[in-house]
Amino acid sequence: MSVDVLPAFEIMASEEKRGVVVRSHRLRTLGLALGAIVVGAVLYRHDAPTQMWVLLTLHALVWPHVVWLTLRRSVEPIAEDKRCFLGDAAMGGVWIALMQFNLLPSVLLATMFAITLIAIDGTRFLARGMVVMALCCCVAAVANGFAFAPNTGMPEILASLPLLTGFPVTLGFITHRISRTGQGQNQQLRRLGSIDALSGLMNRRHWEDAVNAALTRHCCSGAVMLLIDIDRFKRINDEFGHTVGDEVIRQVGAIIRGGLRDGDLAGRYGGDEFGVVLCDVDLPAAAKVAERIRADAASLLIDHAPNLRCTLSIGLADNPPHILKVRDWVEQADAALYRAKLAGRNRFMIAA
């Protein structure tokens, strides 16, 4: 499989940003809607003026979608979303004051905002959010004449139940999904870290580890190693430039990948060398694979270098029972590769 490391990281970053926008919109929409039920019950009890009802409607039903549209257009949606959650915390402080500090609804709103802030960015973000909430609560309390009515009635208790139960459960589901997504991304990052960016094959260290592991498990009985070298690669770089040289590496890697089966192991062993372990094959079958790789490389056409002809020298070595380390196996294949070079290049040789 072809893997371009930098585009893969860019795709992961883009997916993460889209995920932030979607999760934030769902969480904010649900949380503010459930919170509006609590605040509405208290405002109804106190016969609140029309202005407060309009403010509540705008905050609960319009604000989440305004934020969603803003985040979709933002270059840095994660940072922008954090600022919006601080704004939500500020409005939480305002509602606590406008509810005249009704005990259960006020504690519930403060707690739910605290849980959200911790989930977003930990304790430091919580501290910032609580400071913002407290300041806005003080300002709103002054504007509301320091009204103070902490007693909580049964209507407010009932109105608090959906927020008390529904919001933490939803936040738990979202957190669990983020955790699962993070695990998948970590696995992908580990995979990308083992891939050579140019050839799309395993890098040398990972390839050696994989072959050594197969040898340890005795999975390489009846296997053949191909050590592949691009002929006169230094001359290619000198005459056509390193950009063309990189393209040759990329194309040869694609040819090698195209001939692999499940269980075969292929890696970029050095600058212009590749190692391939073909599992469950004999030397005649491996020789056919080597010839196909050589022929495909010889017919390559490279953009911006129409006169370039790429040839390969390949050494083949089967796996004798006494070989327990990949380097011993590589030495045998390298000896055959050296013979192919001496014989005129653009061919394969089998280890004696």
VEXZAKOL-848486 format. One record per residue (C-alpha): x, y, z; residue number from 0; residue in one letter. Coordinates in steps of 0.1 Angstrom, whole numbers, plus 5000, padded with zeros to 4 digits. Example, Ala and Ser with C-alpha at 12.3 -4.5 7.8 and 13.67 -1.06 7.14 Angstrom:
BEGIN
5123, 4955, 5078, 0, A
5137, 4989, 5071, 1, S
This chain:
BEGIN
5000, 5000, 5000, 0, M
5013, 5034, 4991, 1, S
5017, 5058, 5021, 2, V
5026, 5094, 5018, 3, D
5034, 5104, 5054, 4, V
5029, 5142, 5053, 5, L
4995, 5140, 5035, 6, P
4984, 5114, 5060, 7, A
4992, 5137, 5089, 8, F
4973, 5165, 5072, 9, E
4943, 5143, 5067, 10, I
4943, 5133, 5103, 11, M
4945, 5169, 5114, 12, A
4917, 5179, 5091, 13, S
4895, 5150, 5104, 14, E
4902, 5160, 5140, 15, E
4891, 5196, 5133, 16, K
4859, 5184, 5117, 17, R
4853, 5161, 5146, 18, G
4857, 5191, 5170, 19, V
4831, 5211, 5152, 20, V
4806, 5182, 5152, 21, V
4811, 5172, 5188, 22, R
4810, 5207, 5200, 23, S
4778, 5215, 5182, 24, H
4761, 5184, 5196, 25, R
4773, 5190, 5231, 26, L
4765, 5227, 5232, 27, R
4730, 5223, 5216, 28, T
4720, 5196, 5241, 29, L
4735, 5212, 5271, 30, G
4721, 5247, 5265, 31, L
4687, 5233, 5256, 32, A
4685, 5212, 5289, 33, L
4699, 5242, 5308, 34, G
4672, 5264, 5294, 35, A
4646, 5242, 5309, 36, I
4661, 5247, 5344, 37, V
4665, 5285, 5339, 38, V
4631, 5288, 5324, 39, G
4615, 5271, 5354, 40, A
4631, 5296, 5378, 41, V
4623, 5326, 5355, 42, L
4587, 5315, 5354, 43, Y
4586, 5313, 5392, 44, R
4599, 5349, 5395, 45, H
4577, 5362, 5367, 46, D
4607, 5374, 5347, 47, A
4604, 5402, 5322, 48, P
4602, 5396, 5285, 49, T
4638, 5406, 5279, 50, Q
4651, 5377, 5300, 51, M
4630, 5353, 5280, 52, W
4644, 5367, 5247, 53, V
4679, 5364, 5260, 54, L
4673, 5328, 5271, 55, L
4659, 5319, 5237, 56, T
4688, 5334, 5219, 57, L
4713, 5317, 5241, 58, H
4698, 5283, 5241, 59, A
4684, 5279, 5206, 60, L
4704, 5303, 5184, 61, V
4738, 5306, 5199, 62, W
4748, 5269, 5194, 63, P
4742, 5272, 5156, 64, H
4760, 5305, 5154, 65, V
4791, 5289, 5170, 66, V
4788, 5259, 5146, 67, W
4788, 5282, 5116, 68, L
4818, 5301, 5130, 69, T
4838, 5270, 5137, 70, L
4832, 5256, 5102, 71, R
4848, 5287, 5087, 72, R
4876, 5290, 5113, 73, S
4912, 5282, 5104, 74, V
4918, 5272, 5141, 75, E
4884, 5257, 5152, 76, P
4899, 5241, 5183, 77, I
4912, 5274, 5198, 78, A
4880, 5292, 5187, 79, E
4858, 5265, 5203, 80, D
4876, 5269, 5236, 81, K
4869, 5307, 5235, 82, R
4833, 5300, 5229, 83, C
4831, 5276, 5258, 84, F
4845, 5304, 5280, 85, L
4817, 5325, 5267, 86, G
4792, 5298, 5276, 87, D
4807, 5298, 5311, 88, A
4803, 5335, 5313, 89, A
4766, 5332, 5304, 90, M
4763, 5305, 5330, 91, G
4774, 5330, 5356, 92, G
4748, 5355, 5343, 93, V
4720, 5330, 5345, 94, W
4729, 5321, 5381, 95, I
4725, 5357, 5391, 96, A
4693, 5362, 5371, 97, L
4679, 5331, 5388, 98, M
4685, 5349, 5420, 99, Q
4709, 5322, 5432, 100, F
4682, 5295, 5433, 101, N
4702, 5268, 5451, 102, L
4698, 5236, 5431, 103, L
4696, 5251, 5396, 104, P
4726, 5274, 5404, 105, S
4748, 5246, 5417, 106, V
4737, 5223, 5388, 107, L
4746, 5249, 5362, 108, L
4780, 5256, 5378, 109, A
4787, 5219, 5381, 110, T
4778, 5211, 5345, 111, M
4799, 5239, 5331, 112, F
4828, 5228, 5354, 113, A
4826, 5192, 5340, 114, I
4825, 5205, 5304, 115, T
4855, 5228, 5310, 116, L
4875, 5199, 5325, 117, I
4866, 5176, 5297, 118, A
4878, 5202, 5271, 119, I
4912, 5212, 5285, 120, D
4918, 5201, 5321, 121, G
4920, 5219, 5354, 122, T
4937, 5251, 5341, 123, R
4909, 5257, 5317, 124, F
4885, 5249, 5345, 125, L
4901, 5276, 5366, 126, A
4899, 5302, 5338, 127, R
4862, 5293, 5332, 128, G
4853, 5295, 5368, 129, M
4869, 5329, 5372, 130, V
4850, 5342, 5341, 131, V
4818, 5327, 5354, 132, M
4823, 5343, 5388, 133, A
4831, 5377, 5374, 134, L
4801, 5377, 5351, 135, C
4779, 5365, 5379, 136, C
4789, 5394, 5400, 137, C
4783, 5419, 5373, 138, V
4748, 5404, 5365, 139, A
4740, 5403, 5402, 140, A
4747, 5440, 5405, 141, V
4726, 5447, 5374, 142, A
4698, 5426, 5389, 143, N
4698, 5446, 5422, 144, G
4715, 5418, 5442, 145, F
4682, 5398, 5442, 146, A
4687, 5367, 5463, 147, F
4661, 5338, 5466, 148, A
4679, 5305, 5472, 149, P
4649, 5284, 5480, 150, N
4643, 5256, 5455, 151, T
4608, 5244, 5449, 152, G
4595, 5211, 5434, 153, M
4590, 5226, 5398, 154, P
4627, 5236, 5397, 155, E
4638, 5202, 5410, 156, I
4618, 5184, 5383, 157, L
4631, 5208, 5356, 158, A
4667, 5200, 5368, 159, S
4664, 5163, 5362, 160, L
4669, 5162, 5324, 161, P
4701, 5182, 5327, 162, L
4712, 5163, 5358, 163, L
4709, 5129, 5340, 164, T
4710, 5135, 5302, 165, G
4740, 5158, 5299, 166, F
4766, 5138, 5319, 167, P
4756, 5106, 5300, 168, V
4759, 5123, 5267, 169, T
4793, 5138, 5277, 170, L
4804, 5103, 5287, 171, G
4795, 5089, 5253, 172, F
4813, 5117, 5235, 173, I
4844, 5113, 5257, 174, T
4843, 5075, 5251, 175, H
4842, 5081, 5213, 176, R
4870, 5106, 5215, 177, I
4891, 5080, 5234, 178, S
4884, 5053, 5208, 179, R
4893, 5078, 5180, 180, T
4925, 5087, 5198, 181, G
4934, 5050, 5201, 182, Q
4929, 5045, 5163, 183, G
4949, 5076, 5155, 184, Q
4978, 5064, 5178, 185, N
4978, 5031, 5159, 186, Q
4979, 5050, 5126, 187, Q
5007, 5072, 5138, 188, L
5027, 5042, 5149, 189, R
5021, 5027, 5114, 190, R
5032, 5059, 5097, 191, L
5063, 5060, 5118, 192, G
5073, 5026, 5105, 193, S
5069, 5036, 5068, 194, I
5095, 5051, 5045, 195, D
5079, 5083, 5031, 196, A
5093, 5080, 4996, 197, L
5089, 5043, 4987, 198, S
5058, 5036, 5008, 199, G
5076, 5005, 5022, 200, L
5087, 4998, 5057, 201, M
5117, 5017, 5068, 202, N
5149, 4997, 5075, 203, R
5145, 4993, 5113, 204, R
5109, 4982, 5111, 205, H
5116, 4958, 5082, 206, W
5145, 4942, 5101, 207, E
5124, 4939, 5132, 208, D
5096, 4923, 5112, 209, A
5119, 4898, 5095, 210, V
5136, 4890, 5128, 211, N
5103, 4884, 5144, 212, A
5093, 4861, 5116, 213, A
5125, 4842, 5119, 214, L
5120, 4838, 5157, 215, T
5085, 4824, 5150, 216, R
5099, 4801, 5123, 217, H
5076, 4817, 5098, 218, C
5103, 4820, 5072, 219, C
5108, 4784, 5063, 220, S
5104, 4781, 5026, 221, G
5109, 4818, 5021, 222, A
5133, 4837, 4998, 223, V
5149, 4871, 5003, 224, M
5153, 4896, 4975, 225, L
5179, 4923, 4979, 226, L
5173, 4949, 4952, 227, I
5196, 4977, 4942, 228, D
5190, 5006, 4917, 229, I
5218, 5005, 4892, 230, D
5240, 5037, 4891, 231, R
5217, 5056, 4913, 232, F
5243, 5082, 4922, 233, K
5246, 5089, 4884, 234, R
5209, 5094, 4882, 235, I
5210, 5120, 4910, 236, N
5240, 5137, 4895, 237, D
5227, 5139, 4859, 238, E
5189, 5144, 4865, 239, F
5188, 5159, 4900, 240, G
5176, 5146, 4933, 241, H
5139, 5153, 4925, 242, T
5141, 5128, 4897, 243, V
5160, 5104, 4920, 244, G
5133, 5107, 4946, 245, D
5107, 5099, 4918, 246, E
5127, 5068, 4909, 247, V
5127, 5056, 4945, 248, I
5089, 5062, 4946, 249, R
5082, 5043, 4913, 250, Q
5104, 5014, 4922, 251, V
5087, 5012, 4956, 252, G
5053, 5011, 4938, 253, A
5066, 4983, 4916, 254, I
5077, 4963, 4946, 255, I
5044, 4969, 4964, 256, R
5025, 4958, 4934, 257, G
5041, 4923, 4935, 258, G
5035, 4916, 4972, 259, L
5011, 4892, 4988, 260, R
4997, 4891, 5023, 261, D
5025, 4880, 5046, 262, G
5054, 4892, 5024, 263, D
5077, 4918, 5039, 264, L
5092, 4946, 5020, 265, A
5113, 4976, 5032, 266, G
5137, 5003, 5020, 267, R
5170, 4989, 5032, 268, Y
5192, 5018, 5023, 269, G
5193, 5048, 5000, 270, G
5188, 5029, 4968, 271, D
5184, 4994, 4982, 272, E
5153, 4974, 4990, 273, F
5147, 4942, 5009, 274, G
5119, 4918, 5002, 275, V
5110, 4885, 5019, 276, V
5087, 4864, 4999, 277, L
5070, 4838, 5022, 278, C
5060, 4803, 5012, 279, D
5078, 4803, 4979, 280, V
5107, 4783, 4964, 281, D
5136, 4798, 4944, 282, L
5121, 4793, 4910, 283, P
5089, 4811, 4920, 284, A
5109, 4839, 4936, 285, A
5130, 4842, 4905, 286, A
5098, 4849, 4885, 287, K
5089, 4876, 4910, 288, V
5124, 4891, 4907, 289, A
5123, 4891, 4869, 290, E
5089, 4908, 4869, 291, R
5102, 4935, 4892, 292, I
5134, 4940, 4871, 293, R
5114, 4941, 4838, 294, A
5088, 4966, 4852, 295, D
5116, 4989, 4864, 296, A
5134, 4987, 4831, 297, A
5102, 5000, 4813, 298, S
5097, 5029, 4837, 299, L
5091, 5063, 4822, 300, L
5099, 5092, 4845, 301, I
5084, 5126, 4839, 302, D
5109, 5154, 4832, 303, H
5136, 5127, 4824, 304, A
5125, 5110, 4792, 305, P
5160, 5097, 4785, 306, N
5164, 5080, 4819, 307, L
5164, 5043, 4820, 308, R
5162, 5026, 4854, 309, C
5176, 4991, 4858, 310, T
5178, 4969, 4889, 311, L
5203, 4943, 4902, 312, S
5187, 4917, 4924, 313, I
5202, 4891, 4947, 314, G
5181, 4861, 4958, 315, L
5188, 4839, 4988, 316, A
5166, 4812, 5003, 317, D
5165, 4807, 5041, 318, N
5187, 4779, 5053, 319, P
5176, 4764, 5087, 320, P
5207, 4777, 5105, 321, H
5199, 4814, 5098, 322, I
5184, 4830, 5128, 323, L
5191, 4867, 5122, 324, K
5181, 4890, 5093, 325, V
5216, 4903, 5088, 326, R
5230, 4868, 5081, 327, D
5203, 4864, 5055, 328, W
5210, 4898, 5040, 329, V
5247, 4889, 5037, 330, E
5238, 4859, 5015, 331, Q
5214, 4880, 4993, 332, A
5240, 4908, 4992, 333, D
5266, 4883, 4979, 334, A
5243, 4873, 4951, 335, A
5235, 4910, 4944, 336, L
5272, 4917, 4941, 337, Y
5276, 4890, 4915, 338, R
5247, 4905, 4896, 339, A
5265, 4938, 4895, 340, K
5297, 4922, 4883, 341, L
5279, 4903, 4856, 342, A
5267, 4936, 4840, 343, G
5237, 4948, 4862, 344, R
5201, 4948, 4851, 345, N
5197, 4911, 4862, 346, R
5192, 4889, 4892, 347, F
5214, 4862, 4906, 348, M
5207, 4834, 4931, 349, I
5230, 4829, 4961, 350, A
5252, 4798, 4957, 351, A
